[in-house]
Structure formats: C-alpha cells, structure tokens
Amino acid sequence: MASVNSPLGPKASEATSWNFKLLAQHQLDGFGGMGEGMSVQIAKDGRRIIWLAHESAPKNFTAVDVSDPRKPKVVVQTDLPQSFMRSNSLELTGDIMAVAYQTQKVGQKPAGFELFDVSVPEKPKSISFTDCSGANSRGVHALWFCDGQYVHMASGAPDFKPTHPLDDQFYRCFDVRNPSKPVEAGRWWMPGTREGDSAKPPARHKLDKGYRAHNTNVYPQRPDRLYLTYIDGGMYIMDIADKSKPKPVSHWTNSPPYTGFMHTAMPLFDRNLMIVTDESTENNALDWPKLIWILDAREEKNLMPIATCPMPPVDAFSSRGGRFGAHNIHENAKLPTAWQSDEIVIGTFFNGGLRAYDISNAYQPKEVAAFVPPPPAGTPAGAVQLNDVFVDERRIVYTVDRHTGGLYILEMDF
C-alpha cells in the first residue's frame, strides 16, 4: 500500500494510506460483509472485545478480541434465523447489547430488536426479543443505546400504515430498564407519512429513498434532545423531555437541491456545532455529491450550514466501482470505550475509504488523513466499500467493508 504525502495519493487508481497506519485486517472467517453497528466492550477478564453487525445473512453479529489490535481474534460469530433478515445495527452498554433486525419485505418475521447478555463474550444469551413486525413493517433498521435505559430506533410497527411504502420506519423509543420486558415509551413520525394524518404526504424526491427515520442519537449530555435524521426528510432536533410526546424543536434539510438520504446528525455541544452526513446510495457516484456538513447550532431553532468537509475529485473515484460519498462517522457516543473529539471528524466514504478532518476552524475544515485499501478479495463492487467507523479511547480506529473485506484496524498518525 502506498504511503504518500497527499490525501489524494500518487494516482487515483492506487491504494492510499496517509496519516493512518494499518495494524491488521481480519476477514472474519469468510463472512466479511459488515453493516453499520460497532461497539467496544471491556470484558470482565479485561479483554477488549469489539462487536460488529453484519450487512446481511447468514451471519448476525461477530465479536473480535482486539486487546492486541495487531492480532485480532474472532471470539464468537452467530447466525440469523432466516435468510431474509439483516442485523445492520447494534449498540452496547456495559454487558447488554441491543441488535436491530430488519427483513427484506414487509410482513416477514422475525423483525424487531433483541437484547443480549454478553458478560461472557463467547456465550451471548438472549434476554428478550421485541416484535416490531407487521403488514407494513420490515422491523428495525438502526438503533441507539448508550445510557443503559432507553433504546432509540428507526422502526416499523404493526399499527403503522405509511402513506407511501418507502416511508415505513419512524422514531420509536423503548424503556429497557427492565431488559427482560422492554416497553415502548414514545414514538414520532414526520407529518404526512402515516395514513390518517392531517398533513399532506411530502413531495417525492427524484431518487426517492423514502421519508423515514435513520439515526436516532440521544446523548447523556442532553437527554432531553433527540438528533433524528429522516433520510429524504432532512434532520430534526426533537424535544424528548417527555418521551411519550416527542416534539420538533427545529428542522433542517438540504434536499432539494441535493438528493436526500440524510444519515447522521452529531452535536458538538461545547462548540455549538452540528455534524451532518448524507449517505451515498447509488453506484458510480450517480447521487454525487454526498457530503459531511458542518452547521452552526448556536440557535437550535435556526440551524445554519457554514461548511462542508472537502472531498477528493469525483472523477478519481466514480469509476472504481460501487458507491462513492459520505456515510457513517465516529459519533462520539458517551461511553468509556469511545474516543471523544470536537475537533476531528472521522468518516467512511465507501470506495473513497476512510477520511479524517480537522474542524478546529469550523469554517475551513481540512483533511488530515486518508486510508483507501485495495479491493478486498471477492468483492462484487470491484473496490473497497468502507461502511462504518468506530474509534476507541486508545485512538485505535476500526472500520469495516460492506461486502467481503471484514475488519480493518488502524492507528492515527496525526
């Protein structure tokens, strides 16, 4: 792999490693297609375990011992009960892990979320399963769980009938303080997306990926606020002081003129900033540009875009194969095993690899590191498709490939 002095590398066609040092890659025993769920646990015997959600069947989740990041070892790998399921998302608090289950079609089962006791990593034990299936539901796509009390999620429900079939998932919150009996605490959907709403259904976007919830981030620093992205509907700051009655505080969207699929909204509380990503969902950059946005959030009712993180030229990556553009970022979850930073943003860009940005000057973000590995063996995309990233408190960086590459472990050289 080339080691270069420029974030673009010597040639667009070559692999790039700039201010990231690759420590190890693990293809996860031949099941290297990974989703967007990553969480680190310190086991009772002191081992450091990273839990990873798979992009699709047959595997559910995999745990890897990364105590020595240069020598990762698979601890356990579990199977899904049905081939039409995916466990795209998981989150861990202490020794309890929440896993999302989504099906390919509405009406299929099982669809919902499951809580596991992972106090013995080799032997994850189911605590409870919450059924979210229904005639118009595919279950849970993504969830958030970092306080040990509530699981926030993008989910369908048996009693929810959308006005458009692509709008089937909305915000739901479950109280899991008794993990054996989760109880729904509240829900909210974008007005006009449920049959019977007084509001008109929203106008469809050109690419039309749906008006439905995606990330549902709630931080202990502001437990009364939900930072909710709604794909083609933009993002919302929600007041959830009363979880039974979520209320919009503000709404921001960039689409149109952009092409929708808002994915993540991450507040930087001490700096009154918001980091927002849109996800690339089209091959060959047909939905370009998909960017990381920086918003001025001093007035939460009047969010103002002030910059975007610089991207390499689209023509350098659009023909490599697969997707190119923003997706996930390290989300600063307030956990003892998660790195915290309000000046560095690290994100995945599919065939554009992993990118790090210095946003100490929020008006002029600068790229400070990049990692683009060669195409992993057997990938149908023809290029790497880095899908998610997590950074632990040691500044060790974990990123995963969407198809076959599995887990890459890096350290920062900046």
KEMAR-652012 format. One line per 10 residues: number of its first residue (from 1); their letters; for each residue z, y, x of C-alpha. Coordinates in nm, 3 decimals. Last residue first. Example, Ala and Ser with C-alpha at 12.3 -4.5 7.8 and 13.67 -1.06 7.14 Angstrom:
<rs>
2 = SA = 0.714:-0.106:1.367 | 0.780:-0.450:1.230
</rs>
This chain:
<rs>
414 = FDMELIYLGG = 1.343:1.270:-0.180 | 1.288:0.917:-0.052 | 1.392:0.758:-0.379 | 1.445:0.384:-0.390 | 1.227:0.131:-0.564 | 1.245:-0.186:-0.772 | 0.933:-0.309:-0.953 | 0.977:-0.550:-1.246 | 0.706:-0.752:-1.420 | 0.344:-0.709:-1.315
404 = THRDVTYVIR = 0.186:-0.903:-1.602 | 0.120:-0.679:-1.903 | 0.325:-0.365:-1.966 | 0.447:-0.322:-1.609 | 0.807:-0.232:-1.536 | 1.004:0.035:-1.350 | 1.346:0.028:-1.185 | 1.466:0.312:-0.961 | 1.774:0.287:-0.740 | 1.949:0.624:-0.730
394 = REDVFVDNLQ = 2.287:0.445:-0.691 | 2.378:0.565:-1.041 | 2.092:0.361:-1.185 | 1.743:0.488:-1.262 | 1.547:0.341:-1.555 | 1.172:0.351:-1.608 | 0.928:0.225:-1.870 | 0.563:0.124:-1.917 | 0.381:0.112:-1.586 | 0.034:-0.014:-1.675
384 = VAGAPTGAPP = -0.116:-0.136:-1.346 | -0.492:-0.168:-1.347 | -0.762:-0.404:-1.470 | -0.612:-0.391:-1.818 | -0.608:-0.769:-1.872 | -0.359:-0.807:-1.583 | -0.386:-1.146:-1.414 | -0.244:-1.044:-1.079 | -0.094:-0.695:-1.077 | -0.335:-0.404:-1.021
374 = PPVFAAVEKP = -0.224:-0.217:-0.707 | 0.094:-0.013:-0.722 | 0.100:0.357:-0.813 | 0.419:0.531:-0.699 | 0.449:0.909:-0.695 | 0.700:1.164:-0.567 | 0.773:1.538:-0.562 | 0.552:1.678:-0.840 | 0.641:2.040:-0.905 | 0.763:2.209:-1.222
364 = QYANSIDYAR = 0.693:2.584:-1.232 | 0.854:2.743:-1.539 | 1.154:2.510:-1.526 | 1.231:2.610:-1.169 | 1.470:2.326:-1.084 | 1.204:2.112:-1.252 | 1.134:1.880:-0.958 | 0.902:1.611:-1.087 | 0.882:1.237:-1.025 | 0.586:1.015:-1.114
354 = LGGNFFTGIV = 0.547:0.640:-1.170 | 0.204:0.487:-1.214 | -0.106:0.672:-1.330 | -0.226:0.340:-1.474 | 0.057:0.368:-1.730 | 0.214:0.711:-1.680 | 0.584:0.641:-1.630 | 0.839:0.918:-1.589 | 1.101:1.066:-1.356 | 1.238:1.415:-1.425
344 = IEDSQWATPL = 1.449:1.577:-1.154 | 1.657:1.895:-1.208 | 1.893:1.801:-1.492 | 1.994:1.474:-1.330 | 2.214:1.181:-1.430 | 2.184:0.831:-1.291 | 2.286:0.553:-1.529 | 2.547:0.283:-1.457 | 2.844:0.483:-1.588 | 2.655:0.562:-1.911
334 = KANEHINHAG = 2.559:0.899:-2.059 | 2.193:0.813:-2.106 | 1.993:1.044:-1.881 | 1.660:0.950:-2.040 | 1.452:0.818:-1.749 | 1.109:0.899:-1.889 | 0.868:0.698:-2.101 | 0.501:0.755:-2.183 | 0.271:1.009:-2.020 | -0.095:0.952:-1.951
324 = FRGGRSSFAD = -0.350:0.689:-1.856 | -0.408:0.373:-2.060 | -0.602:0.063:-1.962 | -0.864:0.051:-1.689 | -0.931:0.250:-1.374 | -1.195:0.470:-1.540 | -0.962:0.742:-1.668 | -0.761:0.753:-1.344 | -0.919:0.994:-1.095 | -1.126:1.163:-1.369
314 = VPPMPCTAIP = -0.803:1.274:-1.537 | -0.702:1.485:-1.242 | -0.341:1.425:-1.135 | -0.078:1.561:-1.373 | 0.142:1.867:-1.351 | 0.457:1.875:-1.565 | 0.415:2.101:-1.864 | 0.561:2.447:-1.903 | 0.734:2.702:-2.131 | 0.725:2.542:-2.476
304 = MLNKEERADL = 0.960:2.729:-2.717 | 1.214:2.575:-2.952 | 1.328:2.820:-3.220 | 1.610:2.665:-3.420 | 1.771:2.529:-3.104 | 1.786:2.876:-2.959 | 1.846:2.822:-2.588 | 1.607:2.527:-2.611 | 1.327:2.644:-2.379 | 1.088:2.350:-2.385
294 = IWILKPWDLA = 0.940:2.149:-2.099 | 0.653:1.916:-2.189 | 0.557:1.586:-2.026 | 0.191:1.527:-2.102 | -0.072:1.316:-2.273 | -0.404:1.492:-2.219 | -0.612:1.292:-2.292 | -0.644:1.074:-2.604 | -0.958:0.892:-2.482 | -0.788:0.846:-2.145
284 = NNETSEDTVI = -0.977:0.521:-2.070 | -0.761:0.323:-2.313 | -0.584:0.493:-2.602 | -0.208:0.502:-2.669 | -0.091:0.775:-2.431 | 0.260:0.871:-2.532 | 0.376:1.230:-2.574 | 0.685:1.338:-2.387 | 0.948:1.603:-2.449 | 1.204:1.748:-2.206
274 = MLNRDFLPMA = 1.437:2.001:-2.367 | 1.612:2.285:-2.188 | 1.937:2.474:-2.241 | 2.029:2.424:-1.875 | 2.368:2.257:-1.915 | 2.246:2.054:-2.212 | 1.930:1.904:-2.069 | 1.801:1.756:-2.395 | 1.565:1.457:-2.398 | 1.295:1.420:-2.664
264 = THMFGTYPPS = 1.079:1.107:-2.633 | 0.761:0.974:-2.798 | 0.538:1.230:-2.966 | 0.230:1.037:-3.075 | 0.002:1.327:-3.166 | -0.346:1.424:-3.050 | -0.309:1.782:-2.933 | -0.446:2.076:-3.137 | -0.288:1.964:-3.365 | -0.040:1.843:-3.268
254 = NTWHSVPKPK = 0.210:2.033:-3.051 | 0.509:1.989:-3.278 | 0.855:2.134:-3.301 | 1.112:2.104:-3.580 | 1.457:2.254:-3.618 | 1.800:2.187:-3.765 | 1.697:1.901:-3.991 | 1.983:1.745:-4.191 | 2.130:1.394:-4.170 | 2.349:1.315:-4.473
244 = SKDAIDMIYM = 2.542:0.990:-4.431 | 2.589:1.067:-4.065 | 2.787:1.379:-4.145 | 2.785:1.556:-3.808 | 2.427:1.429:-3.796 | 2.246:1.764:-3.758 | 1.890:1.680:-3.658 | 1.669:1.824:-3.386 | 1.322:1.714:-3.483 | 1.012:1.612:-3.293
234 = GGDIYTLYLR = 0.640:1.601:-3.369 | 0.507:1.440:-3.688 | 0.234:1.230:-3.523 | 0.504:1.025:-3.344 | 0.834:1.126:-3.510 | 1.066:1.205:-3.223 | 1.433:1.248:-3.306 | 1.695:1.421:-3.096 | 2.007:1.359:-3.307 | 2.292:1.608:-3.284
224 = DPRQPYVNTN = 2.656:1.583:-3.397 | 2.749:1.362:-3.102 | 2.663:1.646:-2.864 | 2.788:1.550:-2.515 | 2.804:1.189:-2.633 | 2.423:1.190:-2.656 | 2.214:1.079:-2.955 | 1.852:0.976:-2.897 | 1.640:0.837:-3.180 | 1.304:0.762:-3.020
214 = HARYGKDLKH = 1.016:0.658:-3.248 | 1.022:0.764:-3.610 | 0.714:0.753:-3.829 | 0.423:0.972:-3.923 | 0.141:0.742:-3.816 | -0.095:0.681:-3.528 | -0.377:0.879:-3.690 | -0.641:0.944:-3.419 | -0.775:1.244:-3.614 | -0.434:1.333:-3.755
204 = RAPPKASDGE = -0.354:1.274:-4.121 | -0.228:1.556:-4.343 | 0.134:1.507:-4.446 | 0.219:1.349:-4.782 | 0.320:1.615:-5.038 | 0.688:1.689:-5.082 | 0.868:1.578:-5.399 | 0.913:1.233:-5.251 | 0.855:0.940:-5.488 | 0.668:0.728:-5.236
194 = RTGPMWWRGA = 0.805:0.797:-4.891 | 0.625:0.991:-4.618 | 0.632:1.327:-4.793 | 0.945:1.455:-4.626 | 1.001:1.302:-4.282 | 1.260:1.029:-4.317 | 1.636:1.020:-4.291 | 1.902:0.749:-4.290 | 2.278:0.707:-4.280 | 2.578:0.487:-4.205
184 = EVPKSPNRVD = 2.426:0.141:-4.249 | 2.696:-0.117:-4.185 | 2.706:-0.363:-3.894 | 2.936:-0.662:-3.958 | 3.007:-0.872:-3.646 | 2.989:-0.562:-3.430 | 3.284:-0.398:-3.606 | 3.238:-0.056:-3.453 | 2.871:-0.120:-3.531 | 2.801:0.172:-3.767
174 = FCRYFQDDLP = 2.427:0.171:-3.828 | 2.193:0.472:-3.821 | 1.839:0.473:-3.961 | 1.550:0.705:-3.881 | 1.210:0.612:-4.024 | 0.952:0.336:-3.989 | 0.674:0.262:-4.243 | 0.448:0.563:-4.196 | 0.136:0.369:-4.093 | 0.110:0.214:-4.443
164 = HTPKFDPAGS = 0.082:0.557:-4.607 | 0.305:0.685:-4.890 | 0.577:0.462:-4.749 | 0.781:0.220:-4.960 | 1.144:0.194:-4.844 | 1.384:-0.046:-5.021 | 1.330:-0.342:-4.784 | 1.379:-0.117:-4.479 | 1.169:-0.002:-4.184 | 1.320:0.106:-3.859
154 = AMHVYQGDCF = 1.334:0.365:-3.584 | 1.689:0.332:-3.460 | 2.038:0.466:-3.397 | 2.307:0.209:-3.321 | 2.655:0.352:-3.360 | 2.995:0.281:-3.205 | 2.964:0.157:-2.847 | 2.857:0.505:-2.733 | 2.520:0.427:-2.572 | 2.305:0.256:-2.832
144 = WLAHVGRSNA = 1.951:0.380:-2.902 | 1.681:0.180:-3.082 | 1.305:0.130:-3.088 | 1.060:-0.062:-3.309 | 1.284:-0.207:-3.578 | 1.159:-0.410:-3.874 | 0.797:-0.453:-3.983 | 0.871:-0.321:-4.330 | 0.666:-0.271:-4.647 | 0.744:-0.599:-4.827
134 = GSCDTFSISK = 1.074:-0.617:-4.645 | 1.254:-0.687:-4.320 | 1.553:-0.490:-4.191 | 1.786:-0.789:-4.151 | 2.090:-0.720:-3.933 | 2.177:-1.002:-3.694 | 2.530:-1.050:-3.563 | 2.732:-1.155:-3.259 | 2.466:-1.362:-3.081 | 2.588:-1.500:-2.750
124 = PKEPVSVDFL = 2.426:-1.431:-2.412 | 2.507:-1.717:-2.173 | 2.395:-1.646:-1.817 | 2.517:-1.286:-1.848 | 2.873:-1.389:-1.936 | 3.000:-1.070:-2.099 | 2.662:-1.057:-2.272 | 2.788:-1.051:-2.631 | 2.475:-0.990:-2.835 | 2.387:-0.764:-3.128
114 = EFGAPKQGVK = 2.063:-0.824:-3.317 | 1.819:-0.586:-3.482 | 1.571:-0.606:-3.766 | 1.272:-0.828:-3.843 | 1.293:-1.207:-3.879 | 1.074:-1.239:-4.075 | 0.730:-1.116:-4.181 | 0.687:-0.887:-4.480 | 0.496:-0.620:-4.294 | 0.281:-0.741:-4.009
104 = QTQYAVAMID = 0.315:-0.775:-3.631 | 0.692:-0.807:-3.644 | 0.954:-0.583:-3.485 | 1.290:-0.693:-3.346 | 1.522:-0.448:-3.168 | 1.799:-0.570:-2.935 | 2.153:-0.428:-2.913 | 2.368:-0.538:-2.620 | 2.746:-0.558:-2.607 | 2.919:-0.607:-2.270
94 = GTLELSNSRM = 2.978:-0.240:-2.195 | 2.716:-0.051:-2.392 | 2.364:-0.193:-2.363 | 2.030:-0.091:-2.510 | 1.720:-0.290:-2.607 | 1.363:-0.216:-2.714 | 1.026:-0.397:-2.745 | 1.168:-0.719:-2.884 | 0.838:-0.843:-3.025 | 0.767:-1.089:-3.304
84 = FSQPLDTQVV = 0.451:-1.270:-3.424 | 0.518:-1.574:-3.202 | 0.844:-1.651:-3.381 | 1.194:-1.748:-3.262 | 1.179:-1.525:-2.954 | 1.269:-1.689:-2.625 | 1.536:-1.603:-2.369 | 1.537:-1.546:-1.993 | 1.857:-1.571:-1.791 | 1.977:-1.482:-1.442
74 = VKPKRPDSVD = 1.647:-1.394:-1.276 | 1.711:-1.296:-0.915 | 1.631:-0.967:-0.741 | 1.649:-0.967:-0.360 | 1.579:-0.617:-0.227 | 1.790:-0.457:-0.500 | 2.093:-0.654:-0.380 | 2.316:-0.647:-0.687 | 1.989:-0.665:-0.881 | 2.066:-0.978:-1.085
64 = VATFNKPASE = 1.793:-0.992:-1.349 | 1.838:-1.045:-1.723 | 1.533:-1.119:-1.938 | 1.471:-1.046:-2.305 | 1.278:-1.196:-2.597 | 1.000:-1.403:-2.443 | 0.709:-1.564:-2.633 | 0.628:-1.307:-2.749 | 0.559:-0.940:-2.684 | 0.648:-0.635:-2.475
54 = HALWIIRRGD = 0.960:-0.793:-2.329 | 1.297:-0.622:-2.315 | 1.480:-0.599:-1.982 | 1.848:-0.631:-1.892 | 1.951:-0.524:-1.542 | 2.253:-0.702:-1.399 | 2.481:-0.573:-1.122 | 2.728:-0.842:-1.018 | 3.094:-0.749:-1.003 | 3.240:-1.070:-1.148
44 = KAIQVSMGEG = 3.298:-0.897:-1.483 | 2.935:-0.793:-1.496 | 2.823:-0.438:-1.416 | 2.546:-0.380:-1.667 | 2.216:-0.194:-1.638 | 1.980:-0.117:-1.928 | 1.604:-0.132:-1.978 | 1.406:-0.142:-2.305 | 1.050:-0.016:-2.310 | 0.842:-0.333:-2.313
34 = MGGFGDLQHQ = 0.755:-0.574:-2.032 | 0.472:-0.817:-1.973 | 0.583:-1.004:-1.660 | 0.635:-1.350:-1.804 | 0.531:-1.559:-1.503 | 0.879:-1.619:-1.369 | 0.982:-1.258:-1.398 | 0.704:-1.108:-1.186 | 0.960:-0.967:-0.942 | 0.873:-0.676:-0.712
24 = ALLKFNWSTA = 1.099:-0.555:-0.434 | 1.213:-0.258:-0.226 | 0.920:-0.022:-0.283 | 0.994:0.317:-0.126 | 0.921:0.626:-0.336 | 0.844:0.953:-0.158 | 0.469:0.887:-0.186 | 0.342:0.537:-0.256 | -0.018:0.517:-0.370 | -0.260:0.237:-0.444
14 = ESAKPGLPSN = -0.621:0.323:-0.378 | -0.902:0.411:-0.621 | -0.819:0.783:-0.635 | -0.857:0.807:-0.261 | -0.621:0.930:0.011 | -0.323:0.966:-0.222 | -0.294:1.206:-0.514 | 0.074:1.287:-0.460 | -0.007:1.389:-0.102 | 0.149:1.288:0.228
4 = VSAM = 0.049:0.924:0.206 | 0.183:0.573:0.242 | -0.095:0.339:0.137 | 0.000:0.000:0.000
</rs>
